[in-house]
C-alpha cells in the first residue's frame, strides 16, 4: 500500500465513487469531499500529496477553492477535473492556481499520466488490467459495458454506482426545477453539468448528450433553447431513473436475506474504522454495506451512512450508526 494520500473534491457523488475506484487501484489512500467549503477544512486537518478538484461546482467553484488553498500555503499539485480539458485551456487553469487538468469523462490512461507526472517520488501500484464482467441486463440508452468498466470492471461495483446515481440525480432534478423557477440560469447550468458528467460515468451517453446541449444553452444564456428541450430532457431522464430503480429493486428481491446481527456487526466495524481514520478499512466495509441498502429494517439508514462516508462526513455517519 502506497503512503500517498489523495483528496478528491466533487459535488457529484457518482463522480466521487468512480474516481475513488480508479485511484484505489493504484494503492492510494483516498479521501472524498462533496463541496469546496468542506475541502478547505480537509486540507487543514490532513496533509495530501495531490488533490483532484472538480472545476464547476455550486456555492464555490474549483477555481475559488484552489485560490483559497494557495493563499493558505497549500503547495501540493491540484488537478482541475473538467469537461473543458482541451490543451489550449491549460494555461488558463495554471493561472488560476491549478497544476494541471484531467479531462472528463476520466480516462484511466490520462489518470495514469497525471499520477506518474505529479507523484514522481511515490511508488504506485500498477493496476491490473480490468477484467470486464458481462452485464446481461439491458438499460435503454446506456452503454453498460462502459459503465461497468468505469466502475472497476465488476458487476457489484456497477450496481452500487447505479444506486448512487439514481438517488443523487432524483435529488438534482428538484434542484434544477427550483433554479429554473428562480430564473437562475448559472445555477441551472451547474446542475445540468453535474448530470452530464454523472450520466457519462454510468454509460448513459444519450442523457449525457441531452444534458450537454442544455449546459451549452445555459452557458450562453439561451433560455429559448432551454425551454424547447427541458421537457423532453425531464421525460427521458425520469424514464432512465425508473428503469434503473426497477433493475436495482429486482436484484434486491433476488438477494439472500441478511441476518440483522451481521448488519449491526458491519456498522460497528465501520464506526471503529471511522474513529481511527482507517480509510482502507472504511472502504472495505462500505463495499459490504452497499449490499444491505435494500434491507427492510436498516436499508434507508445504511444508504444515508454511505452517503456521508462518500462525502467524507464521518462524524455525521457515526451519529447515524449510534442511532441504530
Buried (B, 14 or more C-beta within 10 A) or exposed (E): EBEBBBBBBBBBBBBBBBBBBBBBBBBBBBBBBBBBEBBBEBBEEEEBBBBBBBBBBBEBBBBBBBBBBBEEEBEBBBBBBBBBBEEEBBEEBEEBBBBBBBBBBBEEEBBBEBBEEBBEEBEBEEBEEBEEBEBEBEBEBBBBEBBBBBBBBBBBBBBBBBBBBBBBBEEBBEBBBEBBEEEEBEBBBBBBBBBBBBBBBBBBBBBBEBBBBBBBBBEEEBBEBBEEBBEEBBEBBEEBBEBBBEBBEEBBEEEEEBEEEEBEEBBEBBBBBBEEEBBEBBBEBBBEBBBBBBBEEBBEBBBBBBBBBBBBBBEBBBEBBEEB
